[in-house]
């Protein structure tokens, strides 16, 4: 077992396939005891089935989260999976949680999850990078697909990569859509998929999607993620190419995503941003 591999791991699990992928990677790395703490109506049964200890709770009370973590007995945790931004406005939070959210000032992934990491620390739980057990799904630099980008797509990839990094640096969002040197959509609170669809409606065809993590990004949460659903949305929006940061982007089953991109004719390139890669075990 590597020195970076803990004896236990609790995955605070949102929606999607990423939490289950983290659990599988941790199991393969030799983590002895695995747990999954999910959200009712959000976390999949597949994620819970992959864990030795499992529980679900509602996104309403911070004290219920504290109680579940104390009961679990875990000393290491990873935050993985999606939580709908709209739930921050629609959920019936208790007074303590409402007060905490109000005190954060700006609501974004780093303020919200940073506060959660502080709660974990107070409970004696260390938050680990979500990338730690996903090394095989984080590509290095280069063309990932059979189809190479066209010269125009290559130019838009260069511009899109720089624009996505600038937007991420400002904590606006991690995704942009460009075509022919024009920025068509920048991610806001509506999320990646809505941004791709907005850009696609303007471009009509042939736009490039770019994703980036900001300088100094906290790799314990909110690393850019690409999955087959991303490609399905790109296809619906008639976007033709995707550029991501090498070593700083998680693919939800990298071989499967590349195969799907090849099937759809979408070109994917990972570029060296010169920034530190996500840590892996």
MARZAFI-384384 format. One record per residue (C-alpha): x negated, y negated, z. Coordinates in nm, 4 decimals, padded with zeros to 6 digits. Layout:
# MARZAFI-384384
X, Y, Z
...
//
This chain:
# MARZAFI-384384
00.0000, 00.0000, 00.0000
-00.1275, -00.3479, -00.0915
-00.2000, -00.5936, 00.1879
00.0704, -00.8154, 00.0320
00.3406, -00.5498, 00.0760
00.5433, -00.5833, 00.3991
00.6832, -00.2870, 00.5903
01.0390, -00.4175, 00.5619
01.2293, -00.6508, 00.3311
01.5753, -00.8061, 00.3468
01.7033, -00.9400, 00.0140
01.9493, -01.2256, 00.0601
02.1487, -01.1388, -00.2481
02.3558, -01.3569, -00.4760
02.5194, -01.2599, -00.8041
02.3643, -01.0897, -01.1028
02.1115, -00.8112, -01.1555
01.8081, -00.9855, -01.0052
01.8591, -00.8733, -00.6402
01.8751, -00.5087, -00.7469
01.5611, -00.5559, -00.9574
01.3810, -00.7013, -00.6531
01.4896, -00.4050, -00.4390
01.3714, -00.1569, -00.7034
01.0358, -00.3331, -00.7338
00.9907, -00.3415, -00.3573
01.0784, 00.0276, -00.3306
00.8236, 00.1122, -00.6015
00.5600, -00.0982, -00.4218
00.6031, 00.1068, -00.1058
00.8211, -00.1101, 00.1191
00.9441, 00.1333, 00.3833
01.2772, -00.0273, 00.4790
01.4978, -00.2307, 00.2491
01.8059, -00.4358, 00.3260
02.0607, -00.6320, 00.1228
02.2671, -00.9114, 00.2737
02.5281, -01.0097, 00.0173
02.8154, -01.2504, -00.0305
03.1749, -01.1332, -00.0496
03.3088, -01.1655, -00.4007
02.9606, -01.2331, -00.5397
02.7040, -00.9594, -00.4737
02.7346, -00.6435, -00.6824
02.7867, -00.2964, -00.5433
02.4769, -00.1827, -00.7336
02.2641, -00.4183, -00.5251
02.4078, -00.2944, -00.1962
02.3717, 00.0693, -00.3015
01.9959, 00.0229, -00.3525
01.9367, -00.0806, 00.0103
01.8885, 00.1186, 00.3321
02.0730, -00.1453, 00.5394
02.3516, -00.3531, 00.3873
02.6112, -00.6095, 00.4867
02.8349, -00.8742, 00.3285
02.9497, -01.2064, 00.4648
03.1384, -01.5151, 00.3525
02.9631, -01.8370, 00.2565
03.1341, -02.0354, 00.5317
02.9374, -02.0172, 00.8543
02.5658, -02.0450, 00.9227
02.6116, -01.8680, 01.2551
02.7523, -01.5597, 01.0806
02.4370, -01.5530, 00.8669
02.2163, -01.5840, 01.1759
02.4056, -01.3018, 01.3495
02.3732, -01.0698, 01.0494
01.9996, -01.1346, 01.0200
01.9453, -01.0742, 01.3916
02.1436, -00.7499, 01.3688
01.9437, -00.6330, 01.0665
01.6107, -00.6493, 01.2488
01.4142, -00.7430, 00.9360
01.1055, -00.9633, 00.9557
01.0577, -01.0418, 00.5854
01.3105, -01.1710, 00.3332
01.3468, -01.2685, -00.0315
01.6168, -01.4936, -00.1752
01.7399, -01.3603, -00.5100
02.0431, -01.3957, -00.7341
02.2841, -01.6678, -00.8321
02.5169, -01.8691, -00.6120
02.7698, -02.0813, -00.7983
02.6964, -02.4522, -00.7471
03.0718, -02.5167, -00.7407
03.0971, -02.3085, -00.4242
02.9213, -02.5924, -00.2433
03.2290, -02.8049, -00.3049
03.5046, -02.5454, -00.2933
03.4101, -02.3257, 00.0033
03.5783, -02.3853, 00.3400
03.2617, -02.4407, 00.5422
03.2654, -02.4615, 00.9196
03.1752, -02.7989, 01.0812
02.8093, -02.7053, 01.1429
02.7470, -02.6078, 00.7808
02.9304, -02.9136, 00.6490
02.7139, -03.1349, 00.8716
02.3940, -02.9675, 00.7525
02.4839, -03.0064, 00.3849
02.5723, -03.3722, 00.4438
02.2380, -03.4300, 00.6142
02.0367, -03.3012, 00.3179
02.1011, -03.6126, 00.1114
02.0390, -03.4646, -00.2326
02.1903, -03.1226, -00.2963
01.9633, -02.9102, -00.5135
01.7971, -02.5707, -00.4945
01.4956, -02.6985, -00.3032
01.6885, -02.8881, -00.0373
01.9491, -02.6154, 00.0160
01.7206, -02.3141, 00.0065
01.4460, -02.5030, 00.1862
01.6882, -02.5439, 00.4757
01.7714, -02.1743, 00.4593
01.4004, -02.0872, 00.4697
01.3699, -02.3015, 00.7841
01.6575, -02.1067, 00.9408
01.4831, -01.7797, 00.8571
01.1622, -01.9049, 01.0142
01.3486, -01.9962, 01.3337
01.4792, -01.6387, 01.3448
01.1274, -01.4971, 01.3091
01.1768, -01.3984, 00.9449
00.9179, -01.4871, 00.6797
01.0542, -01.5874, 00.3377
00.8457, -01.4308, 00.0591
00.8233, -01.5347, -00.3089
01.1070, -01.3888, -00.5143
00.8486, -01.2932, -00.7769
00.6447, -01.0748, -00.5413
00.7618, -00.7345, -00.6678
00.8494, -00.8350, -01.0240
00.5082, -00.8587, -01.1892
00.6037, -00.6338, -01.4853
00.8928, -00.8679, -01.5638
00.6895, -01.1912, -01.5686
00.5284, -01.2262, -01.9138
00.1899, -01.3744, -01.9850
00.1303, -01.6174, -02.2720
00.2161, -01.5213, -02.6261
00.4938, -01.4326, -02.8665
00.7246, -01.1761, -02.7055
00.9474, -01.0924, -03.0017
00.9024, -00.9505, -03.3509
01.0274, -01.2680, -03.5167
00.7868, -01.5599, -03.5096
00.9307, -01.9112, -03.4726
00.9564, -02.1225, -03.7849
00.7280, -02.4291, -03.8057
01.0185, -02.6517, -03.6948
01.1004, -02.4203, -03.4064
00.7336, -02.4245, -03.3010
00.7401, -02.8034, -03.2964
01.0640, -02.8054, -03.0978
00.9172, -02.5502, -02.8577
00.6244, -02.7812, -02.7817
00.8550, -03.0771, -02.7271
01.1110, -02.8697, -02.5351
00.8470, -02.7257, -02.3012
00.7223, -03.0726, -02.2074
01.0757, -03.2093, -02.1701
01.1884, -02.9154, -01.9538
00.8881, -02.9648, -01.7249
00.9659, -03.3360, -01.6914
01.3316, -03.2649, -01.6084
01.2289, -03.0005, -01.3569
00.9735, -03.2366, -01.1983
01.2623, -03.4775, -01.1359
01.4769, -03.1996, -00.9804
01.7368, -03.2565, -01.2509
01.7343, -02.9035, -01.3932
01.5084, -02.6437, -01.5513
01.6622, -02.6076, -01.8967
01.6805, -02.8311, -02.2033
01.8049, -02.7830, -02.5593
01.6320, -02.9572, -02.8508
01.6523, -02.9605, -03.2290
01.4361, -03.1411, -03.4836
01.2629, -03.3371, -03.2092
01.5873, -03.4577, -03.0499
01.6915, -03.3758, -02.6921
02.0501, -03.2502, -02.7130
02.1216, -03.1290, -02.3595
01.9508, -03.1402, -02.0207
02.0615, -02.9120, -01.7401
02.2620, -03.0682, -01.4621
02.4782, -02.9201, -01.1901
02.6702, -02.7185, -01.4498
02.3821, -02.4705, -01.4853
02.1810, -02.3087, -01.7621
02.4554, -02.1420, -01.9622
02.6735, -02.4522, -01.9798
02.3681, -02.6541, -02.0883
02.2939, -02.4119, -02.3726
02.6555, -02.4280, -02.4898
02.6571, -02.8106, -02.4752
02.3397, -02.8303, -02.6808
02.4629, -02.5708, -02.9253
02.7843, -02.7613, -02.9920
02.5824, -03.0656, -03.0940
02.3191, -02.8785, -03.2951
02.5672, -02.6407, -03.4562
02.2788, -02.4126, -03.5523
01.9060, -02.3609, -03.4995
01.8430, -02.5315, -03.1627
01.5600, -02.4323, -02.9287
01.6124, -02.3641, -02.5568
01.3278, -02.4399, -02.3128
01.2991, -02.3467, -01.9440
01.0375, -02.4618, -01.6940
00.9566, -02.4641, -01.3226
00.8276, -02.7930, -01.1855
00.4777, -02.8711, -01.0657
00.4426, -02.7506, -00.7081
00.7499, -02.5302, -00.7468
00.8301, -02.3277, -00.4344
00.8149, -01.9734, -00.5677
01.0221, -01.8424, -00.2771
01.3377, -01.9365, -00.4669
01.4878, -02.0704, -00.7893
01.2219, -01.9460, -01.0312
01.3493, -01.9754, -01.3916
01.5241, -01.6530, -01.4900
01.6063, -01.5130, -01.8341
01.8360, -01.2174, -01.8903
02.0413, -01.0602, -02.1655
02.3268, -01.2893, -02.0644
02.1030, -01.5864, -02.1488
02.0548, -01.4436, -02.4975
02.4282, -01.3797, -02.5391
02.4997, -01.7434, -02.4561
02.2257, -01.8573, -02.6961
02.3782, -01.6432, -02.9711
02.7227, -01.7898, -02.9034
02.5718, -02.1393, -02.9237
02.3758, -02.0491, -03.2410
02.0433, -02.1311, -03.0707
01.7572, -01.9555, -03.2457
01.4521, -01.9689, -03.0171
01.3493, -01.9778, -02.6519
01.0296, -02.1061, -02.4903
00.9343, -02.0376, -02.1268
00.6343, -02.0824, -01.9011
00.3993, -01.7851, -01.8988
00.3483, -01.6393, -01.5520
00.6264, -01.8536, -01.4045
00.9453, -01.7043, -01.5529
01.1320, -01.3919, -01.4416
01.2960, -01.1735, -01.7047
01.5706, -00.9454, -01.5787
01.4185, -00.6286, -01.7262
01.1605, -00.7754, -01.9651
01.1549, -00.4862, -02.2169
01.5356, -00.4825, -02.2383
01.5544, -00.8603, -02.2906
01.2911, -00.8497, -02.5653
01.4720, -00.5648, -02.7411
01.7954, -00.7634, -02.7274
01.6228, -01.0752, -02.8615
01.4851, -00.8723, -03.1513
01.8318, -00.7379, -03.2237
01.9786, -01.0882, -03.2227
01.6939, -01.2439, -03.4220
01.5993, -01.4846, -03.1417
01.2305, -01.5765, -03.1149
01.0805, -01.6005, -02.7637
00.7432, -01.7483, -02.6787
00.5785, -01.7793, -02.3360
00.3348, -02.0702, -02.3176
00.0536, -02.1421, -02.0740
00.1588, -02.4492, -01.8768
-00.1706, -02.4743, -01.6890
00.0219, -02.4416, -01.3616
-00.0277, -02.1684, -01.0974
00.1480, -01.8396, -01.1767
00.4165, -01.6897, -00.9565
00.2587, -01.4665, -00.6885
00.2933, -01.0898, -00.7291
00.1943, -00.8000, -00.5035
//
